[in-house]
Each structure stands twice: as C-alpha cells, then as structure tokens.
Amino acid sequence: MLANNWHSETIARFKTLPIEALEYIKWDAHKAATIGETIGNPKVGQYWDEFHYAAMELNRRKGNANRY
C-alpha cells in the first residue's frame, strides 16, 4: 500500500468489512489513539483516522438501512 493512497485505500477497504470488524477497529483505534497520546506515539494520527473512517462507514450503513 502506497503511503499517499493509504487514506483512500483504507476507506475503500472498510466498505468491504463486516459491521463487527468495523466496530472492533473503531474500538481498538480509539484505545490505541488515546493511549498513544499519553506516551507520544507518532502513529496517533493514523489511529484517529482509522477510528473516524470506521465510524464514517458504520454511519453510512446505518443511513442506508434507514432508506428502505
């Protein structure tokens, strides 16, 4: 995976994952980001991105479910 495509590739990959996997990624990324902030982990931004992308995909699916 190329670094400059990581965001779009992650968003696209999350569209293929089951809800349970997205919920776990969201939980795990949140935990990693909040702990990482306390210890100065340089990957904190990536963890927050994963958290938000998982939340966005879950919200997108919830919105689609309400359309039918």
C-alpha positions as CSV (number, residue, x, y, z in Angstrom):
1,M,0.0,0.0,0.0
2,L,1.5,3.3,-1.0
3,A,1.6,6.0,1.7
4,N,-0.1,8.6,-0.4
5,N,-3.0,6.3,-1.1
6,W,-3.4,5.0,2.5
7,H,-6.5,7.1,3.3
8,S,-8.5,6.3,0.1
9,E,-7.4,2.6,0.3
10,T,-8.4,2.3,3.9
11,I,-11.8,3.9,3.3
12,A,-12.4,1.6,0.3
13,R,-11.3,-1.5,2.4
14,F,-13.6,-0.6,5.3
15,K,-16.5,-0.7,2.8
16,T,-15.9,-4.4,2.4
17,L,-15.7,-5.3,6.1
18,P,-18.5,-6.7,8.2
19,I,-20.0,-4.5,10.8
20,E,-18.4,-6.5,13.6
21,A,-15.0,-5.9,12.2
22,L,-15.7,-2.1,11.8
23,E,-16.9,-1.9,15.4
24,Y,-13.7,-3.7,16.6
25,I,-11.5,-1.4,14.5
26,K,-13.3,1.6,15.9
27,W,-12.9,0.4,19.5
28,D,-9.2,-0.6,19.0
29,A,-8.2,2.5,17.2
30,H,-9.8,4.7,19.8
31,K,-7.9,2.8,22.6
32,A,-4.6,3.0,20.7
33,A,-5.0,6.7,19.9
34,T,-5.9,7.8,23.5
35,I,-3.1,5.7,25.0
36,G,-0.7,6.8,22.3
37,E,-1.4,10.5,23.1
38,T,-0.2,9.9,26.6
39,I,3.1,8.3,25.6
40,G,3.8,10.4,22.5
41,N,3.3,7.7,19.9
42,P,3.9,9.2,16.4
43,K,1.1,7.0,14.9
44,V,-1.6,8.7,16.9
45,G,-2.9,10.5,13.9
46,Q,-3.3,7.2,11.9
47,Y,-5.2,5.6,14.7
48,W,-7.6,8.6,14.9
49,D,-8.0,8.3,11.1
50,E,-8.9,4.6,11.4
51,F,-11.3,5.4,14.2
52,H,-13.1,8.1,12.1
53,Y,-13.1,6.0,8.9
54,A,-14.7,3.1,10.7
55,A,-17.3,5.4,12.3
56,M,-18.0,7.0,8.9
57,E,-18.6,3.6,7.3
58,L,-20.8,2.5,10.2
59,N,-22.8,5.7,9.9
60,R,-23.1,5.3,6.1
61,R,-24.5,1.8,6.5
62,K,-26.9,3.0,9.2
63,G,-28.1,5.7,6.9
64,N,-28.6,3.2,4.0
65,A,-30.5,0.9,6.3
66,N,-33.0,3.7,7.1
67,R,-33.7,4.3,3.4
68,Y,-35.6,1.1,2.8
